[in-house]
């Protein structure tokens, strides 16, 4: 960026200033060898941006200083087509990973290859220019502006336009925030400030998520010229030592940050944690610049063949070994980083480099890879947002079609925008590009400040809702279908839903009619009469069951609409009525402790993840009802942590919570979490028990969880059962929820079809339970054998065996694939009322 040019007086003192010279650029449609530095500029089309290593006369006149005195000639920088080809090896996996993450789960390492290529190419230019006394900061950053800005301006403008057309206000605001940061080359810093990590599903809905890598790279090149200016004046030994020290320091930061707060976002986005990868490329550039003999390539030499083979081996290992379950970058990033460095060090004459990487089609894709990198991600995100349901997605909106479109747009952008502007010698081009980026910066800031005024979809929805927006309650936004006035009588009772055959059994109308609760084998020895599982004969109730509200019972009086689907997606404010636990509280002050109705004698504690958060609105409703009726209501403390199971594998917080419960002795403990997300062993039945390192699966279903064996699941549930047994032995009433039907069919986005409604077919409860039978059998047996009461939210969600994805008013009952909307929880989940009743039972 231009402001940086005058912001580094120390660096400026190290190199003489020189005016920007004309540049002669090569058409990317050709892979032929041409003037050295001109072609090197074409090589540098590195997403997220290598330097606009564009050629200039001052680089070609390397034999003279600014005063005309003769200097010893430096070797020319020769164009290497194989490096363009290597960029193809990097960009194609990235495209495939983003389009089909399940099939190409390791493709993200392509960005690491880009970092090395970028460091090598740009540093090669820096070392040569500074050694020849030709480097100027004005020239350096001006070349970068000409290289980066043209395509970036086109893509950002198009993305913002599409966002205004198709995104609701909240998602448009998120897009504008990243665009604002991106225009300042700080998207990585904006993303690291969010709660979500790089692998989290909702962060992947951001059409400009990929700008993080441009930010990392530009931040590196704001400071690296200063390092190069110092290094070129030092003896080779000291120069190598300084660079090695900086590389190792950055790598240590990367390893230290890889799992901070249980997330890889710091290692991914913090620039210092990534600098070592570009530094590896720069280190290699210095070795070549200094003619360091061990790495001076000779055609067809044994050493170069060894480098090439080793690079291929490391790259294959990276693609085979890595997926989102790894602690990446961390130590794993060494594989793609060193692979790229070895392939570059091998030189252009090895078999792979000369005949594969230098092949014309491979080189061509590498030359447009920067544009490909910028175009592909917004296209994939918007296509998925318009047609989330893959079963009903038209062929022209499939990921494959979007990749084809990305190629077409990249070719058009490079040919008609990037090359003409880089060739244009007018002095107006550079200021115009900078002005264009400033305008985009201001526009994105304006959209961020008032996204509703720019979201056409939001405006249409608001206009449709305005005449009939009469729902009661702050969480109800669509047609009242999930509110108190939806035309459905919602029975409310504080009596337990069911009197089962034993104290450890919870029954419901569905259980009685369908017979899904049965006798099974506990994981620990317990009274036989409490060993209730999900697949034996029906157990008769001891008293008539009060009819409870059910979203699947009765005819649908309204049909779902696109407006209802759009409003339901992301409808998530379950904390209404709850407060932060105060500082110094014995419950533990953290970001995941909320309290309702504090300072009461009677206490209920909840443990879980977001599947406990989702039920808070029901308890807030019961609290409001109790105040109106003048009835007592207990203090409720919810200790929840998104994406973290309330099990022993969560070693950073679960032990504290268990000790806190035993110290505070609440009347009731409620446990609720998303069991299948954390207990889905990918290991074989023959795999051993990892007794000393029990792990739960990474949330979000982002990996195969092959580090968890079936024996691990049994052991985790055995520990859970023992802990719940200990609480019940202390006289604490324990309730634990099983997993209710969930999945993509419940996701409002999954129901969309363009601007209309697609698939809203119900889910069959017995089919869902059969698919998860092995896990549910174990979980429910452990719950019941511990003396806890089993809760099943599907008692209010499903009628007989049918679980509708929308309620009688046509409103989706979930905000995504597995979380109830606040309005649904508030008005339907009467199965939870027994928790309050138990707190006051004698």
C-alpha positions in Angstrom: 0.0 0.0 0.0 1.3 3.5 -0.8 1.1 4.9 2.7 3.8 2.4 3.8 6.3 3.8 1.3 7.0 6.8 3.6 6.4 5.0 6.9 9.7 3.2 7.2 12.5 5.7 7.6 15.0 3.1 8.9 14.4 0.9 5.9 14.5 3.9 3.5 18.0 4.7 4.7 19.2 1.3 3.6 18.5 1.6 -0.1 18.6 4.6 -2.6 15.3 5.9 -4.0 14.7 5.6 -7.7 11.8 6.5 -9.9 9.5 3.8 -11.1 10.6 2.5 -14.5 8.5 1.3 -17.4 7.5 -2.4 -17.3 7.2 -4.9 -20.1 4.9 -7.7 -19.2 4.3 -11.1 -20.8 0.9 -12.3 -21.9 -0.1 -15.3 -19.6 -1.4 -17.1 -22.6 2.1 -18.0 -23.5 4.6 -20.2 -21.6 7.6 -19.5 -23.9 10.8 -18.3 -22.5 11.3 -14.5 -22.8 13.3 -11.7 -21.2 14.3 -12.8 -17.7 12.6 -10.4 -15.4 9.6 -9.8 -17.6 8.7 -13.5 -17.4 9.5 -13.7 -13.7 6.6 -11.2 -13.3 4.3 -13.7 -14.9 5.6 -16.4 -12.6 4.5 -14.3 -9.6 0.8 -14.7 -10.1 0.6 -16.3 -6.6 -2.6 -16.3 -4.7 -3.1 -14.7 -2.4 -0.7 -12.4 -4.1 2.9 -12.7 -5.0 4.6 -9.5 -5.8 3.7 -7.9 -9.0 7.2 -8.8 -9.8 6.8 -6.9 -13.0 9.8 -6.1 -15.1 11.4 -2.7 -15.2 14.4 -1.2 -17.0 16.2 -0.6 -13.8 16.3 -4.3 -13.2 17.6 -5.1 -16.6 20.3 -2.5 -16.3 21.9 -4.3 -13.4 25.4 -3.5 -14.4 25.3 0.2 -13.5 24.6 2.3 -10.4 22.4 5.4 -10.4 25.5 7.6 -11.1 26.5 5.4 -14.1 29.5 3.7 -12.3 30.2 0.2 -13.3 29.4 -2.6 -10.9 30.2 -6.3 -11.0 27.3 -7.9 -12.9 24.9 -10.1 -10.9 23.4 -13.2 -12.5 20.1 -12.5 -14.3 16.8 -13.7 -12.8 15.7 -16.3 -15.3 12.1 -17.1 -15.9 11.2 -20.6 -14.7 8.0 -22.1 -16.2 8.1 -24.9 -13.7 7.3 -22.5 -10.8 4.2 -21.4 -12.6 3.4 -25.1 -12.9 4.0 -25.6 -9.2 1.4 -22.9 -8.6 -1.0 -25.1 -10.5 -0.2 -27.9 -8.2 -1.1 -25.6 -5.4 -4.3 -24.0 -6.7 -6.0 -27.1 -8.0 -6.2 -28.8 -4.6 -7.5 -25.6 -3.1 -10.3 -25.4 -5.6 -11.2 -29.1 -5.2 -11.1 -28.8 -1.4 -13.4 -25.9 -1.3 -15.8 -27.5 -3.9 -15.8 -31.0 -2.5 -14.3 -30.9 1.0 -15.3 -34.5 1.8 -13.5 -35.9 -1.2 -10.4 -33.7 -1.2 -10.0 -33.1 2.5 -6.3 -32.1 2.4 -6.5 -29.5 -0.4 -6.1 -26.6 1.9 -2.3 -27.2 2.0 -2.1 -25.6 -1.4 -2.1 -22.2 0.2 1.1 -23.2 2.1 2.7 -24.0 -1.2 1.7 -20.5 -2.5 3.4 -18.9 0.5 6.7 -20.5 -0.2 6.5 -19.7 -3.9 5.7 -16.1 -3.1 8.6 -15.7 -0.7 11.0 -17.2 -3.2 9.9 -15.1 -6.1 9.6 -11.7 -4.4 12.7 -12.1 -2.4 14.7 -13.0 -5.5 13.7 -9.6 -6.9 14.4 -7.9 -3.6 17.9 -9.4 -3.2 18.8 -8.5 -6.8 17.5 -5.0 -6.7 19.1 -4.1 -3.4 22.4 -5.7 -4.3 22.4 -3.6 -7.5 21.3 -0.4 -5.6 18.1 -0.3 -7.7 15.5 -0.9 -5.0 13.0 1.7 -4.1 10.0 1.4 -1.8 7.9 3.5 -4.2 8.7 1.1 -7.1 8.1 -2.0 -5.0 4.7 -1.1 -3.6 3.6 0.5 -6.9 4.3 -2.8 -8.6 2.3 -4.6 -6.0 -0.6 -2.3 -6.5 -0.6 -2.9 -10.2 -0.3 -6.6 -9.7 -2.9 -7.1 -6.9 -5.5 -4.4 -7.3 -7.0 -4.9 -10.8 -8.4 -8.4 -10.3 -9.1 -7.8 -6.6 -11.3 -4.7 -7.4 -13.4 -6.6 -9.9 -13.9 -9.6 -7.6 -14.7 -7.5 -4.5 -17.1 -5.3 -6.4 -18.9 -8.3 -7.8 -19.0 -10.1 -4.5 -20.5 -7.1 -2.7 -23.2 -6.7 -5.4 -24.1 -10.4 -5.1 -24.2 -10.0 -1.3 -26.6 -7.1 -1.5 -28.8 -9.1 -3.8 -29.0 -12.4 -2.0 -27.8 -12.1 1.6 -29.8 -11.1 4.7 -28.7 -8.2 6.7 -26.6 -10.1 9.3 -24.7 -12.1 6.7 -24.2 -9.0 4.5 -22.8 -7.2 7.6 -20.3 -10.1 8.1 -19.3 -9.9 4.4 -18.9 -6.1 4.6 -16.7 -6.5 7.7 -14.3 -8.8 5.9 -14.3 -6.7 2.8 -13.5 -3.6 4.8 -10.6 -5.4 6.5 -9.6 -6.9 3.1 -9.3 -3.5 1.4 -6.9 -2.7 4.2 -5.1 -6.1 3.8 -6.1 -7.1 7.3 -8.8 -9.7 6.7 -6.9 -12.2 8.7 -6.9 -9.9 11.7 -10.6 -9.4 11.4 -11.3 -13.1 11.2 -9.1 -13.9 14.2 -11.2 -11.5 16.3 -14.3 -13.7 15.7 -15.2 -16.6 18.0 -15.1 -19.1 15.2 -12.1 -21.0 13.9 -11.1 -21.7 10.3 -12.8 -25.2 10.3 -16.2 -24.0 11.7 -19.1 -24.4 9.4 -20.7 -21.0 9.8 -17.4 -19.1 9.1 -17.3 -20.9 5.7 -20.5 -19.0 4.7 -18.4 -15.8 4.4 -17.8 -15.2 0.6 -14.6 -13.4 1.4 -13.1 -15.8 3.9 -10.2 -16.5 1.6 -8.9 -12.9 1.8 -7.1 -14.0 5.1 -4.2 -15.2 3.1 -3.8 -11.9 1.2 -3.7 -10.2 4.5 -1.0 -12.5 5.9 1.2 -12.1 2.8 0.9 -8.3 2.5 1.7 -7.9 6.2 4.9 -10.0 5.6 5.9 -7.7 2.7 5.3 -4.6 4.8 8.3 -5.6 6.9 10.4 -8.1 4.8 12.1 -5.5 2.6 13.6 -4.0 5.8 15.1 -7.4 6.7 16.4 -7.9 3.2 17.9 -4.4 3.2 19.9 -5.4 6.3 20.8 -8.9 5.2 22.3 -8.0 1.8 24.9 -5.8 3.6 26.0 -8.7 5.9 28.5 -11.5 5.3 26.8 -14.7 4.2 27.2 -16.4 7.5 25.6 -13.6 9.5 22.9 -13.2 6.8 22.0 -16.8 7.0 21.9 -16.8 10.7 19.6 -13.8 10.9 17.1 -15.4 8.5 17.3 -18.7 10.3 16.6 -17.1 13.6 13.5 -15.3 12.3 12.3 -18.5 10.6 12.6 -20.5 13.8 11.0 -17.8 15.9 8.0 -17.6 13.6 7.7 -21.4 13.5 7.7 -21.6 17.3 4.9 -19.0 17.4 3.0 -21.1 14.9 3.3 -24.3 17.1 2.5 -22.4 20.3 -0.7 -20.9 18.8 -2.0 -24.0 17.1 -4.5 -25.1 19.8 -5.0 -21.9 21.9 -8.5 -21.9 23.4 -9.2 -25.2 21.6 -9.0 -23.5 18.2 -6.5 -23.2 15.4 -7.6 -19.7 14.3 -4.6 -18.0 15.9 -2.1 -20.2 14.2 -4.0 -19.8 11.0 -4.6 -16.0 10.9 -1.9 -14.4 13.1 0.7 -13.2 10.6 3.8 -13.9 12.7 2.7 -17.6 12.9 2.8 -17.7 9.0 5.8 -15.6 8.2 8.2 -18.6 8.4 6.6 -20.2 5.4 7.3 -17.2 3.2 10.6 -16.9 4.9 11.5 -20.4 3.8 11.1 -19.3 0.2 13.1 -16.2 0.9 15.8 -18.2 2.5 16.1 -20.3 -0.6 16.2 -17.2 -2.7 19.1 -15.9 -0.7 21.0 -19.2 -1.1 20.6 -18.8 -4.9 21.4 -15.1 -4.8 24.6 -15.7 -2.7 25.6 -18.7 -4.9 25.7 -20.9 -1.9 27.4 -23.9 -3.4 25.4 -26.8 -1.7 22.2 -25.5 -3.4 23.5 -24.4 -6.8 21.6 -26.5 -9.2 23.2 -28.3 -12.1 21.1 -29.9 -14.9 20.3 -33.5 -14.3 22.5 -33.7 -11.2 22.0 -36.3 -8.5 21.3 -33.6 -6.0 18.5 -32.0 -8.0 16.9 -35.3 -8.7 17.0 -36.0 -4.9 15.4 -32.7 -4.2 12.7 -33.2 -6.7 11.9 -36.8 -5.5 11.9 -35.6 -1.8 9.6 -32.7 -2.6 7.1 -35.0 -4.4 7.2 -37.4 -1.5 6.5 -34.7 1.1 3.7 -33.3 -1.0 2.1 -36.7 -1.4 2.4 -37.2 2.4 0.7 -33.9 3.0 -2.2 -34.7 0.7 -2.6 -38.2 2.2 -2.1 -37.4 5.8 -3.8 -34.1 6.4 -7.4 -33.2 6.9 -9.3 -30.8 9.2 -8.7 -33.1 12.2 -5.0 -32.3 12.3 -3.6 -29.6 14.5 -2.8 -27.4 11.5 -0.7 -25.5 10.7 1.7 -26.5 13.6 4.2 -29.2 12.8 2.1 -30.5 10.0 2.7 -27.4 7.9 6.3 -28.5 7.5 5.2 -31.1 4.9 3.8 -28.8 2.2 6.2 -26.0 3.1 9.4 -28.1 2.7 7.8 -29.9 -0.3 7.5 -26.6 -2.2 11.0 -25.5 -1.2 12.6 -28.7 -2.4 10.7 -28.6 -5.7 11.9 -25.1 -6.3 15.5 -25.9 -5.2 15.5 -28.8 -7.7 15.7 -26.3 -10.5 14.0 -26.4 -13.9 15.8 -29.4 -15.5 14.6 -32.4 -13.5 12.2 -34.8 -15.1 9.2 -33.6 -13.1 10.0 -29.9 -13.4 11.0 -29.9 -17.0 8.3 -32.2 -18.5 5.3 -32.0 -16.1 5.4 -28.7 -14.3 6.7 -26.9 -17.4 4.0 -28.3 -19.7 2.1 -25.5 -21.4 -1.4 -26.3 -20.0 0.0 -26.6 -16.5 1.9 -23.4 -16.8 -1.1 -21.5 -18.1 -3.3 -22.5 -15.1 -0.5 -21.3 -12.8 -0.5 -17.9 -14.6 -4.1 -17.3 -13.9 -4.1 -18.9 -10.4 -4.3 -15.5 -8.6 -7.6 -14.7 -10.4 -8.8 -18.3 -9.8 -8.1 -18.0 -6.1 -10.1 -14.8 -5.8 -13.0 -15.9 -8.0 -13.7 -19.4 -7.0 -14.7 -19.0 -3.3 -17.4 -16.3 -3.6 -19.0 -18.3 -6.5 -19.1 -21.5 -4.4 -20.5 -19.8 -1.3 -23.3 -17.9 -3.2 -24.3 -21.0 -5.2 -24.6 -23.0 -2.0 -26.5 -20.2 -0.3 -29.0 -20.2 -3.2 -29.4 -23.9 -3.4 -28.2 -25.5 -0.1 -29.9 -28.8 -0.8 -27.7 -30.8 -3.0 -30.5 -33.1 -4.0 -32.4 -30.3 -5.6 -29.6 -28.1 -6.8 -29.7 -27.4 -10.6 -26.6 -28.6 -12.5 -25.6 -25.1 -13.4 -25.2 -24.3 -9.7 -23.2 -27.3 -8.7 -19.6 -26.9 -7.4 -18.2 -28.3 -10.6 -20.1 -25.7 -12.6 -18.9 -22.9 -10.3 -15.3 -24.0 -10.9 -15.8 -23.9 -14.6 -17.3 -20.4 -14.2 -14.3 -19.4 -12.1 -12.0 -20.4 -14.9 -14.0 -18.4 -17.4 -14.1 -15.3 -15.2 -10.4 -15.6 -14.4 -9.4 -15.8 -18.0 -11.6 -12.8 -18.8 -10.3 -10.8 -15.9 -6.6 -11.5 -16.6 -7.0 -10.8 -20.3 -9.3 -7.7 -20.2 -8.4 -6.1 -16.9 -5.2 -7.2 -15.3 -2.8 -7.3 -18.3 -4.1 -4.0 -19.9 -3.7 -2.1 -16.7 -0.2 -3.6 -16.0 0.9 -2.7 -19.5 -0.6 0.8 -19.4 2.2 3.3 -18.9 -0.1 6.1 -18.0 0.7 7.8 -14.7 -3.0 7.9 -14.0 -3.3 4.1 -13.6 -1.7 3.8 -10.2 -3.7 6.6 -8.5 -6.9 5.3 -10.1 -6.3 1.8 -8.7 -5.6 3.2 -5.2 -8.6 5.4 -5.5 -10.8 2.5 -6.5 -9.6 0.5 -3.4 -10.3 3.5 -1.2 -13.8 3.8 -2.6 -14.5 0.1 -1.9 -13.2 0.6 1.6 -15.6 3.4 2.2 -18.5 1.6 0.6 -17.9 -1.6 2.6 -17.8 0.5 5.8 -21.1 2.1 4.9 -22.7 -1.3 4.2 -21.3 -2.6 7.5 -22.9 0.3 9.4 -26.3 -0.1 7.9 -26.6 -3.5 6.2 -30.4 -3.6 6.2 -30.5 -0.6 3.8 -28.3 -2.5 1.2 -29.8 -6.0 1.5 -32.5 -6.3 -1.1 -33.6 -9.7 0.3 -33.9 -8.2 3.8 -35.9 -5.3 2.5 -38.3 -7.7 0.7 -38.8 -9.8 3.8 -39.3 -6.7 6.0 -41.9 -5.4 3.6 -43.8 -8.7 3.6 -43.7 -9.0 7.4 -44.6 -5.4 8.2 -48.4 -5.7 7.9 -48.6 -8.8 10.0 -45.7 -8.6 12.5 -47.8 -9.2 15.6 -46.0 -12.1 17.2 -45.5 -11.9 21.0 -42.0 -12.3 22.3 -38.6 -11.1 21.2 -37.6 -14.3 19.7 -40.5 -14.7 17.3 -40.0 -13.1 13.9 -41.9 -15.1 11.3 -45.6 -15.2 11.1 -46.1 -16.0 14.7 -45.7 -19.7 13.9 -43.3 -20.2 16.8 -45.0 -17.7 19.2 -47.6 -18.0 21.8 -50.4 -16.9 19.5 -50.0 -19.4 16.7 -53.4 -20.9 17.1 -52.1 -24.0 18.8 -53.0 -24.8 22.4 -49.7 -25.2 24.3 -50.3 -27.2 27.5 -48.0 -26.3 30.3 -47.4 -28.5 33.3 -44.8 -28.8 36.0 -45.7 -32.4 36.6 -43.3 -35.1 35.2 -44.3 -36.2 31.7 -44.4 -39.9 32.6 -44.4 -42.2 35.5 -42.3 -45.1 34.3 -41.6 -48.6 35.5 -38.8 -47.3 37.7 -37.3 -44.1 39.0 -34.7 -44.1 36.3 -37.1 -44.2 33.4 -38.8 -41.3 31.6 -41.7 -42.2 29.3 -43.9 -40.2 26.9 -47.0 -40.8 24.8 -44.6 -41.8 21.9 -42.8 -44.3 24.1 -46.0 -45.9 25.2 -47.4 -46.2 21.7 -44.3 -47.0 19.8 -42.3 -49.0 22.4 -38.9 -47.4 21.9 -37.7 -47.7 25.5 -36.5 -51.1 26.4 -34.3 -53.1 28.8 -30.6 -53.1 27.9 -27.2 -53.7 29.4 -25.7 -51.0 31.5 -22.1 -50.0 31.2 -21.7 -50.3 34.9 -23.5 -52.7 37.1 -26.8 -51.3 38.4 -30.3 -52.5 39.4 -31.7 -54.5 36.6 -35.0 -52.7 36.8 -33.3 -49.4 35.8 -31.5 -50.8 32.8 -33.7 -49.2 30.2 -32.6 -48.8 26.6 -34.3 -47.8 23.3 -35.4 -51.1 21.8 -37.5 -53.4 24.0 -41.2 -53.8 24.6 -43.4 -50.9 25.7 -43.5 -50.1 29.4 -46.9 -49.1 30.7 -47.3 -45.8 32.6 -48.7 -45.7 36.1 -50.9 -42.7 35.4 -52.6 -41.1 32.5 -50.2 -38.9 30.4 -51.1 -35.3 30.0 -51.3 -34.3 26.4 -48.2 -32.2 25.6 -47.6 -29.6 22.8 -46.2 -31.2 19.7 -45.1 -29.5 16.5 -45.8 -32.6 14.3 -49.4 -33.2 15.5 -52.3 -31.9 13.6 -52.8 -30.5 10.1 -50.5 -27.8 8.7 -52.6 -24.6 8.5 -49.9 -22.6 6.6 -47.2 -23.6 4.2 -43.6 -22.7 4.4 -42.4 -19.8 2.3 -39.0 -18.5 1.4 -39.5 -15.6 3.8 -40.0 -18.0 6.7 -37.0 -20.1 5.7 -34.8 -17.0 5.5 -35.9 -15.7 8.8 -35.5 -19.1 10.5 -31.9 -19.6 9.3 -29.6 -18.4 12.1 -32.5 -17.5 14.5 -30.5 -17.8 17.6 -30.8 -15.7 20.8 -31.4 -18.3 23.5 -29.9 -16.2 26.3 -32.9 -13.8 26.7 -33.6 -13.4 30.4 -30.2 -14.9 31.5 -27.3 -12.9 33.0 -23.6 -13.5 33.2 -22.4 -15.2 36.3 -20.8 -12.5 38.4 -17.1 -12.2 39.2 -16.0 -14.2 42.1 -18.9 -16.6 41.8 -18.3 -20.2 43.1 -19.8 -21.3 39.8 -16.7 -20.1 38.0 -16.6 -16.9 35.9 -16.0 -17.6 32.3 -17.5 -16.8 28.9 -19.9 -19.7 29.1 -21.7 -19.3 32.5 -25.2 -17.8 32.5 -27.6 -17.5 35.4 -31.4 -17.1 35.6 -33.2 -15.8 38.7 -30.1 -15.5 41.0 -29.9 -15.6 44.8 -32.6 -18.2 45.4 -32.3 -21.0 47.9 -33.1 -23.7 45.4 -30.5 -24.4 42.7 -30.4 -26.1 39.4 -27.2 -26.5 37.4 -27.0 -27.3 33.7 -24.0 -28.9 31.9 -23.6 -29.1 28.2 -22.8 -27.5 24.9 -25.1 -25.5 22.6 -27.7 -28.2 22.9 -28.2 -27.1 26.4 -28.2 -23.4 25.4 -31.0 -24.2 23.0 -33.4 -25.1 25.8 -32.9 -21.9 27.8 -36.0 -20.1 26.4 -38.3 -22.8 27.9 -36.9 -22.1 31.3 -37.2 -18.4 30.8 -40.9 -18.9 29.9 -41.5 -21.0 33.0 -39.8 -18.3 35.1 -42.0 -15.7 33.6 -45.1 -17.8 34.2 -44.0 -18.4 37.8 -43.7 -14.7 38.5 -47.2 -14.1 37.1 -48.7 -16.9 39.2 -46.7 -16.0 42.3 -44.9 -19.3 42.5 -41.3 -20.0 43.6 -38.7 -20.5 40.9 -35.1 -21.8 41.5 -31.8 -20.2 40.5 -30.6 -21.8 37.3 -26.9 -21.8 36.4 -26.0 -23.0 32.9 -22.4 -24.0 32.3 -22.1 -24.4 28.5 -19.4 -24.3 26.0 -20.1 -24.4 22.2 -18.5 -27.3 20.5 -17.3 -28.8 23.8 -18.8 -31.9 25.3 -19.8 -32.2 29.0 -17.6 -35.3 29.3 -14.3 -36.3 30.7 -12.5 -35.7 27.4 -13.1 -32.0 27.9 -10.2 -31.9 30.4 -10.0 -28.1 30.5 -13.3 -27.4 32.1 -15.4 -30.6 32.9 -13.5 -31.5 36.1 -14.0 -28.0 37.5 -17.7 -28.3 36.8 -18.1 -31.6 38.5 -16.2 -30.4 41.6 -18.3 -27.3 41.6 -21.5 -29.3 41.6 -20.4 -31.5 44.5 -19.5 -28.4 46.5 -22.7 -26.5 45.7 -25.1 -29.4 46.0 -27.8 -28.3 43.7 -31.3 -29.9 43.9 -31.1 -30.8 40.2 -28.5 -31.2 37.5 -29.5 -31.1 33.8 -27.1 -32.6 31.2 -27.7 -32.0 27.5 -25.2 -32.2 24.6 -25.0 -33.3 21.0 -23.8 -36.9 21.5 -23.3 -38.0 17.9 -21.0 -35.1 17.1 -18.5 -36.2 19.7 -18.9 -40.0 19.9 -18.6 -41.2 16.3 -15.5 -43.5 16.4 -13.7 -43.8 13.2 -11.3 -46.4 14.5 -11.7 -50.1 13.9 -13.3 -52.5 16.5 -9.9 -54.0 16.9 -8.3 -50.7 17.8 -7.1 -50.4 21.5 -8.5 -48.4 24.3 -6.7 -45.1 24.6 -7.1 -45.0 28.3 -4.5 -42.3 29.0 -5.6 -40.1 26.1 -9.3 -40.3 25.6 -10.5 -37.9 22.9 -13.9 -36.7 21.8 -14.3 -36.1 18.1 -13.8 -32.6 16.7 -17.2 -30.8 16.5 -18.7 -30.0 13.1 -18.2 -33.5 11.5 -15.0 -32.2 9.9 -13.0 -35.4 10.1 -13.4 -39.2 10.2 -12.4 -39.2 14.0 -10.1 -42.2 13.4 -8.3 -41.3 16.6 -11.3 -42.5 18.6 -11.9 -46.2 18.9 -15.2 -47.9 19.8 -13.6 -48.9 23.1 -12.9 -45.2 23.8 -16.6 -44.5 23.4 -17.5 -47.2 25.9 -14.9 -45.9 28.4 -16.1 -42.3 28.0 -19.7 -43.4 28.7 -18.6 -45.6 31.6 -16.9 -42.5 33.2 -20.0 -40.4 32.4 -22.2 -43.0 34.0 -20.0 -43.2 37.1 -20.1 -39.4 37.5 -23.9 -39.3 37.2 -24.2 -42.2 39.6 -22.0 -40.2 42.1 -24.3 -37.2 41.8 -27.5 -39.3 42.3 -25.9 -41.0 45.3 -25.5 -37.5 46.9 -29.2 -37.0 46.6 -29.0 -34.8 43.5 -31.8 -35.4 40.9 -30.1 -35.8 37.6 -31.8 -35.4 34.2 -29.9 -36.2 31.0 -31.1 -35.7 27.4 -30.6 -38.2 24.6 -30.3 -37.1 21.0 -33.5 -36.1 19.2 -33.9 -36.4 15.4 -31.7 -33.9 13.6 -29.8 -33.5 10.3 -29.8 -31.5 7.1 -33.5 -32.0 6.5 -34.2 -29.7 9.5 -31.9 -26.9 8.2 -33.9 -24.0 6.8 -31.2 -23.3 4.2 -31.5 -27.0 3.1 -35.2 -26.3 2.4 -34.5 -23.4 0.1 -34.6 -23.8 -3.7 -33.4 -20.6 -5.3 -36.0 -18.0 -4.3 -38.6 -20.7 -3.5 -39.2 -23.6 -1.2 -37.7 -27.1 -1.9 -37.7 -30.2 0.2 -39.8 -30.1 3.4 -40.4 -33.8 3.9 -40.6 -35.0 7.5 -37.9 -37.2 9.1 -38.9 -40.7 10.4 -37.9 -41.0 14.0 -37.4 -44.8 13.9 -35.1 -44.4 10.9 -33.1 -41.8 12.7 -32.8 -43.9 15.8 -31.8 -46.9 13.7 -29.1 -45.0 12.0 -27.7 -44.0 15.4 -28.8 -47.2 17.3 -25.3 -48.3 18.5 -24.6 -44.9 20.1 -28.1 -44.2 21.4 -28.3 -47.7 23.0 -25.1 -47.0 24.9 -25.9 -43.4 25.9 -29.4 -44.2 27.1 -28.3 -47.3 29.0 -25.7 -45.3 30.8 -28.1 -42.5 31.7 -30.7 -44.9 33.1 -28.3 -47.1 34.9 -26.9 -44.2 36.7 -30.2 -43.4 38.3 -30.8 -40.3 36.1 -34.0 -39.5 34.3 -33.8 -39.8 30.5 -35.2 -36.8 28.6 -36.1 -37.0 24.9 -36.9 -33.7 23.1 -38.5 -35.6 20.3 -41.5 -36.2 22.7 -42.5 -32.6 21.7 -40.9 -32.8 18.2 -42.4 -35.9 16.7 -45.9 -37.3 16.6 -45.8 -41.1 16.6 -43.0 -41.8 14.1 -43.2 -38.6 12.1 -41.0 -35.6 12.8 -42.0 -32.6 10.7 -39.3 -30.2 9.8 -41.8 -27.3 10.0 -44.6 -26.7 12.5 -48.3 -26.3 11.8 -47.7 -22.7 10.7 -45.1 -23.7 8.2 -42.2 -22.3 10.2 -38.9 -24.4 10.5 -38.5 -25.7 14.0 -34.7 -25.5 13.8 -32.3 -22.7 12.9 -29.8 -25.1 11.3 -29.4 -28.9 11.2 -29.5 -29.6 14.9 -30.5 -26.6 17.1 -34.1 -25.7 18.0 -35.1 -22.2 17.4 -35.8 -20.1 20.5 -39.5 -19.9 19.8 -39.8 -23.6 19.4 -38.0 -24.4 22.6 -40.0 -21.8 24.5 -43.4 -23.0 23.5 -43.0 -26.7 22.7 -40.4 -28.3 25.0 -42.7 -29.1 27.9 -40.7 -32.3 28.4 -38.4 -30.0 30.4 -41.0 -28.8 32.9 -40.4 -31.8 35.1 -36.9 -30.4 35.8 -38.4 -27.5 37.7 -40.9 -29.7 39.4 -38.1 -32.0 40.6 -36.4 -29.1 42.3 -39.3 -28.6 44.7 -40.2 -32.3 45.1 -39.9 -33.5 48.7 
